[in-house]
Amino acid sequence: MAKGFDTKEKAKIRKSLLEEGREAFVQNGLRKTNVASLTSAVGIAQGSFYLFFPSKEGLYFEVIEEEEAKIKKTLQDEFLDQPLTREVFKTFLIRGLTLISDNSIIQQLLQGDDFLRLTKKLSSEKLQQHAENDVFALTPFLEKWGKQGNLNEVRPEILTAILRSFFLMTLHRKEIGTDVFDVTIERLAELYADGLVKEETND
Protein backbone atom coordinates (compact mmCIF):
# COMPACT_ATOMS: atom_id res chain seq x y z
CA MET A 1 0.00 0.00 0.00
CA ALA A 2 1.18 3.49 -0.82
CA LYS A 3 1.61 5.27 2.50
CA GLY A 4 0.66 8.92 2.60
CA PHE A 5 -1.83 8.69 -0.25
CA ASP A 6 -5.51 7.91 0.04
CA THR A 7 -7.24 5.59 -2.41
CA LYS A 8 -8.30 8.38 -4.77
CA GLU A 9 -4.82 9.94 -4.77
CA LYS A 10 -3.15 6.59 -5.45
CA ALA A 11 -5.41 5.93 -8.43
CA LYS A 12 -4.74 9.41 -9.82
CA ILE A 13 -0.96 9.14 -9.35
CA ARG A 14 -0.82 5.70 -10.91
CA LYS A 15 -2.78 6.91 -13.93
CA SER A 16 -0.50 9.94 -14.25
CA LEU A 17 2.63 7.78 -14.09
CA LEU A 18 1.26 5.58 -16.88
CA GLU A 19 0.48 8.63 -19.00
CA GLU A 20 3.83 10.33 -18.35
CA GLY A 21 5.63 7.03 -18.84
CA ARG A 22 4.00 6.41 -22.20
CA GLU A 23 5.03 9.85 -23.45
CA ALA A 24 8.57 9.52 -22.13
CA PHE A 25 9.05 6.02 -23.52
CA VAL A 26 7.86 7.11 -26.97
CA GLN A 27 10.21 10.10 -26.98
CA ASN A 28 13.27 8.64 -25.26
CA GLY A 29 12.96 4.87 -25.18
CA LEU A 30 13.23 2.68 -22.11
CA ARG A 31 16.97 3.08 -21.52
CA LYS A 32 17.01 6.90 -21.55
CA THR A 33 13.86 7.34 -19.48
CA ASN A 34 14.60 7.80 -15.78
CA VAL A 35 12.40 7.55 -12.72
CA ALA A 36 13.35 11.02 -11.48
CA SER A 37 11.89 12.75 -14.53
CA LEU A 38 8.68 10.76 -14.26
CA THR A 39 8.12 11.49 -10.58
CA SER A 40 9.01 15.15 -11.09
CA ALA A 41 6.38 15.43 -13.83
CA VAL A 42 3.76 13.79 -11.61
CA GLY A 43 4.74 15.78 -8.51
CA ILE A 44 5.78 13.02 -6.13
CA ALA A 45 9.06 12.11 -4.47
CA GLN A 46 11.31 9.79 -6.45
CA GLY A 47 11.13 7.10 -3.78
CA SER A 48 7.33 7.10 -3.98
CA PHE A 49 7.53 5.70 -7.52
CA TYR A 50 8.33 2.27 -6.12
CA LEU A 51 5.09 2.25 -4.16
CA PHE A 52 3.31 2.05 -7.52
CA PHE A 53 5.70 0.12 -9.76
CA PRO A 54 8.66 -2.16 -8.95
CA SER A 55 10.86 -0.52 -11.61
CA LYS A 56 10.68 1.61 -14.73
CA GLU A 57 10.61 -1.67 -16.68
CA GLY A 58 7.51 -2.65 -14.71
CA LEU A 59 5.88 0.64 -15.67
CA TYR A 60 6.92 0.18 -19.30
CA PHE A 61 5.43 -3.32 -19.34
CA GLU A 62 2.08 -2.04 -18.06
CA VAL A 63 2.08 0.73 -20.68
CA ILE A 64 2.64 -1.90 -23.37
CA GLU A 65 -0.13 -4.08 -21.96
CA GLU A 66 -2.52 -1.11 -22.01
CA GLU A 67 -1.70 -0.41 -25.66
CA GLU A 68 -2.14 -4.06 -26.60
CA ALA A 69 -5.47 -4.16 -24.76
CA LYS A 70 -6.70 -1.21 -26.83
CA ILE A 71 -5.77 -3.00 -30.04
CA LYS A 72 -7.43 -6.24 -28.93
CA LYS A 73 -10.61 -4.36 -27.98
CA THR A 74 -10.70 -2.61 -31.35
CA LEU A 75 -10.39 -5.95 -33.15
CA GLN A 76 -13.10 -7.49 -30.99
CA ASP A 77 -15.44 -4.53 -31.55
CA GLU A 78 -14.92 -4.64 -35.30
CA PHE A 79 -14.80 -8.39 -35.99
CA LEU A 80 -16.25 -10.46 -33.17
CA ASP A 81 -19.83 -10.29 -34.41
CA GLN A 82 -18.94 -11.03 -38.02
CA PRO A 83 -19.45 -14.56 -39.39
CA LEU A 84 -16.09 -16.12 -40.19
CA THR A 85 -15.20 -16.20 -43.85
CA ARG A 86 -11.83 -16.13 -45.57
CA GLU A 87 -12.39 -12.51 -46.53
CA VAL A 88 -13.28 -11.55 -42.94
CA PHE A 89 -10.20 -13.36 -41.61
CA LYS A 90 -7.97 -11.70 -44.19
CA THR A 91 -9.36 -8.27 -43.28
CA PHE A 92 -8.92 -9.09 -39.58
CA LEU A 93 -5.23 -9.86 -40.13
CA ILE A 94 -4.54 -6.73 -42.14
CA ARG A 95 -6.44 -4.53 -39.68
CA GLY A 96 -4.50 -5.98 -36.74
CA LEU A 97 -1.17 -5.41 -38.45
CA THR A 98 -2.17 -1.84 -39.31
CA LEU A 99 -3.11 -1.09 -35.69
CA ILE A 100 0.25 -2.45 -34.53
CA SER A 101 2.16 -0.54 -37.21
CA ASP A 102 0.41 2.71 -36.27
CA ASN A 103 1.12 2.34 -32.54
CA SER A 104 4.34 4.23 -31.86
CA ILE A 105 5.22 2.66 -28.51
CA ILE A 106 4.67 -0.91 -29.68
CA GLN A 107 6.75 -0.20 -32.76
CA GLN A 108 9.49 1.16 -30.54
CA LEU A 109 9.38 -1.98 -28.41
CA LEU A 110 9.59 -4.24 -31.44
CA GLN A 111 12.24 -2.36 -33.40
CA GLY A 112 14.73 -1.32 -30.72
CA ASP A 113 16.57 -3.04 -27.91
CA ASP A 114 13.82 -2.31 -25.40
CA PHE A 115 12.32 -5.79 -25.74
CA LEU A 116 15.59 -7.44 -24.75
CA ARG A 117 16.02 -5.06 -21.80
CA LEU A 118 12.46 -5.80 -20.73
CA THR A 119 12.80 -9.58 -20.83
CA LYS A 120 15.98 -9.39 -18.76
CA LYS A 121 14.28 -7.36 -16.03
CA LEU A 122 10.90 -9.11 -15.82
CA SER A 123 10.32 -12.45 -14.16
CA SER A 124 9.60 -15.54 -16.23
CA GLU A 125 6.22 -15.75 -14.47
CA LYS A 126 5.32 -12.25 -15.63
CA LEU A 127 6.29 -13.02 -19.22
CA GLN A 128 4.40 -16.31 -19.12
CA GLN A 129 1.29 -14.53 -17.85
CA HIS A 130 1.59 -12.08 -20.73
CA ALA A 131 1.72 -14.95 -23.23
CA GLU A 132 -1.33 -16.54 -21.60
CA ASN A 133 -3.18 -13.23 -21.87
CA ASP A 134 -2.50 -13.26 -25.61
CA VAL A 135 -4.17 -16.66 -25.84
CA PHE A 136 -7.04 -15.51 -23.62
CA ALA A 137 -7.66 -12.48 -25.88
CA LEU A 138 -8.22 -14.85 -28.79
CA THR A 139 -10.73 -16.97 -26.86
CA PRO A 140 -13.82 -14.90 -27.81
CA PHE A 141 -12.98 -15.34 -31.49
CA LEU A 142 -12.41 -19.08 -31.06
CA GLU A 143 -15.67 -19.52 -29.19
CA LYS A 144 -17.62 -17.50 -31.76
CA TRP A 145 -15.94 -18.76 -34.92
CA GLY A 146 -15.34 -22.28 -33.63
CA LYS A 147 -19.06 -22.91 -33.40
CA GLN A 148 -19.26 -22.49 -37.15
CA GLY A 149 -16.94 -25.47 -37.58
CA ASN A 150 -14.88 -23.94 -40.35
CA LEU A 151 -11.53 -23.37 -38.64
CA ASN A 152 -8.79 -25.77 -39.73
CA GLU A 153 -6.88 -25.07 -36.50
CA VAL A 154 -8.69 -24.68 -33.17
CA ARG A 155 -5.83 -24.94 -30.66
CA PRO A 156 -5.57 -21.45 -29.15
CA GLU A 157 -1.81 -21.60 -28.58
CA ILE A 158 -1.20 -22.48 -32.24
CA LEU A 159 -3.59 -19.85 -33.57
CA THR A 160 -2.00 -17.26 -31.30
CA ALA A 161 1.46 -18.17 -32.61
CA ILE A 162 0.21 -17.99 -36.20
CA LEU A 163 -1.30 -14.54 -35.67
CA ARG A 164 1.82 -13.34 -33.86
CA SER A 165 3.99 -14.48 -36.77
CA PHE A 166 1.85 -12.46 -39.17
CA PHE A 167 1.78 -9.32 -37.03
CA LEU A 168 5.56 -9.41 -36.59
CA MET A 169 5.87 -8.83 -40.33
CA THR A 170 5.81 -5.15 -39.41
CA LEU A 171 9.42 -5.61 -38.24
CA HIS A 172 10.57 -6.56 -41.71
CA ARG A 173 9.16 -3.78 -43.88
CA LYS A 174 12.62 -2.78 -45.14
CA GLU A 175 13.76 -6.36 -45.74
CA ILE A 176 10.56 -7.18 -47.63
CA GLY A 177 10.74 -3.90 -49.53
CA THR A 178 8.77 -0.77 -48.64
CA ASP A 179 7.45 -0.45 -52.20
CA VAL A 180 5.97 -3.95 -52.20
CA PHE A 181 5.21 -4.37 -48.50
CA ASP A 182 1.48 -3.64 -48.61
CA VAL A 183 0.85 -5.93 -51.57
CA THR A 184 2.96 -8.67 -49.98
CA ILE A 185 1.04 -8.43 -46.72
CA GLU A 186 -2.26 -8.65 -48.57
CA ARG A 187 -1.12 -11.79 -50.42
CA LEU A 188 0.16 -13.35 -47.19
CA ALA A 189 -3.13 -12.57 -45.45
CA GLU A 190 -4.93 -14.36 -48.27
CA LEU A 191 -2.70 -17.40 -47.82
CA TYR A 192 -3.27 -17.45 -44.06
CA ALA A 193 -7.03 -17.18 -44.59
CA ASP A 194 -7.07 -19.91 -47.23
CA GLY A 195 -5.11 -22.24 -44.96
CA LEU A 196 -7.06 -21.61 -41.76
CA VAL A 197 -10.63 -21.05 -42.85
CA LYS A 198 -12.79 -23.65 -44.55
CA GLU A 199 -15.52 -22.46 -46.87
CA GLU A 200 -18.13 -24.49 -48.63
CA THR A 201 -17.91 -24.33 -52.40
CA ASN A 202 -20.81 -24.81 -54.79
CA ASP A 203 -19.71 -27.00 -57.69
NORLIN-V226357 format. One line per field, one symbol per residue. psi: psi as a letter, one per 30 degrees, with the letter a starting at -180 (. if undefined). burial: 1 if it has 24 or more other ideal C-beta (glycine too) atoms within 12 Angstrom, else 0. Layout:
psi = ???
burial = ???
//
This chain:
psi = kjkfkleeeeeeeeeeeeeeeeeeeeefleefkleeeeeeefhlkeffeffekflfeeeeeeeeeeeeeeeeeeeeeffegkkkleeeeeeeeeeeeeeeefjeeeeeeefageeeeeffflleeeeeeeeeeeeeffeeeeeeeeffggkfkfjeeeeeeeeeeefffffgeeeejffgeeeeeeeeeeeeeeffkkkkkj.
burial = 00000000000011011101110111001100101001100101000110011011111111111111001100110010000101011111111111111010111111000110010001000000010001101100110010000010010100110111011111100000000000001001100110011000000
//
